[in-house]
Amino acid sequence: MSQAQWPEWLPLRQSLSPLSPYGAPQVDADASLNTNENPFPLSPSLVAAISAKVGEVAASLNRYPDRDAVALRGALAQYINKQSATDFDDRNIWAANGSNEIIQSLFLAFGEGCALGFIPSYSMHPLIARVTSTPWIDGSRRDDFSLNIESAVEEVLRERPGLTFITSPNNPTGEAISLSSIEKLAAATPGLLVVDEAYAEFSDIESAVTLIKKFPHVVVIRTMSKAFSFAGARVGYLVAHTAVIDAMKLVRLPYHLSSLTQSAALVALDFQDELLSGVAQLRQQREFVASALREMGLDVLPSQANFLLFTGFSSPSADLWQAMLDRGILIRDVGLSGYLRTTIGTGAENEKFLDALRECLAKERS
Ligand SMILES: *Cc1c(COP(=O)(O)O)cnc(C)c1O
């Protein structure tokens, strides 16, 4: 629906009427490499463990879930402590239905001033700002989309946002920001510095959770959607100072995280070693696909995530995107002219992707 089509009687907020709903196309394809999902399904033993647990929990679905998801938050704290040698506990973690809900809660609680993020980045940050009536400021990047931390610091000092967003590794570019750069930005940021680390497990760069002790206004968003192959379960979380977590409780809906979700996520955390071995495979595949793309004469942005942004083809992005879909390969047109993004799939999917792309480029160049 576009602006003109909303019926007059509908008392829709004015700020929403020009918007269209978020949506990467969900279409059938031989290889779906468009939403940075993990291509590996859960192992049969993990599926069995989740099924057994859900069976148990089903017996008490007449009761509301633990409103504060304490067991899950404790387990997430232990996971982060193991990954980053920190000493968080459940009071430093908030959990919700995907990190998108975490982002929404941050805006609801802290969006009184304006918010700033460095574009291009995750498109949901400005979109959720809009929905929560938080003024959004587009911060800038270099022409190659890398983040210039000095100019980022200047922008933050000039605009004084209540919420500053930084995505590391960044979506859609894949760039990870060094801890020392994030520290520079944290030192200048007046409100909260929100570091969206949806792809942290795919990166070599140390997590910003290690900065929270020194900078209590640094808050880190993580998700089980990507590294943990858990996109369908919807579990995202926030790592932060206890005061930030206490504020999340003011804006969350009561019983927001179902008993089924909480228990399934706990089981998945028990299988973290198995799940993280899949991440290691994807990191290897990323390097393989990146060099194959470079061999085709394309430019690939350095990526620490489970996707690659590439350029150097001559057709418009939308045409190459369609030509790939015609060959059964669904990738992402992220709205950057001359660029396309592909998610790292299984070895077989990546081969299909590379074959289809070789075909398209040969046609383009003939
Ligand atoms: C995928 C993604 C998310 C959303 O994750 P959910 O936990 O599935 O809501 C958040 N931030 C970034 C940068 C992402 O790419």
The ligand as a Tripos MOL2 file, in Angstrom:
@<TRIPOS>MOLECULE
LIG
   15    15     1     0     0
SMALL
NO_CHARGES

@<TRIPOS>ATOM
      1 C1         19.7550   -9.9840   10.7040 C.3       1 LIG1
      2 C2         20.0450   -8.7540   11.4750 C.ar      1 LIG1
      3 C3         19.3420   -8.4540   12.6450 C.ar      1 LIG1
      4 C4         18.0350   -9.1100   12.9670 C.3       1 LIG1
      5 O1         18.0750  -10.2020   13.6130 O.3       1 LIG1
      6 P1         16.8400  -10.8920   14.3580 P.3       1 LIG1
      7 O2         17.4850  -11.2530   15.6330 O.co2     1 LIG1
      8 O3         16.4930  -12.0300   13.4870 O.co2     1 LIG1
      9 O4         15.7150   -9.9200   14.5370 O.co2     1 LIG1
     10 C5         19.7440   -7.3890   13.4200 C.ar      1 LIG1
     11 N1         20.7570   -6.6040   13.0420 N.ar      1 LIG1
     12 C6         21.4260   -6.8190   11.9030 C.ar      1 LIG1
     13 C7         22.5530   -5.9220   11.5350 C.3       1 LIG1
     14 C8         21.0700   -7.8870   11.0760 C.ar      1 LIG1
     15 O5         21.6830   -8.0460    9.9050 O.3       1 LIG1
@<TRIPOS>BOND
     1     1     2 1
     2     2     3 ar
     3     2    14 ar
     4     3     4 1
     5     3    10 ar
     6     4     5 1
     7     5     6 1
     8     6     7 2
     9     6     8 1
    10     6     9 1
    11    10    11 ar
    12    11    12 ar
    13    12    13 1
    14    12    14 ar
    15    14    15 1
@<TRIPOS>SUBSTRUCTURE
     1 LIG1         1 GROUP 0 **** ****
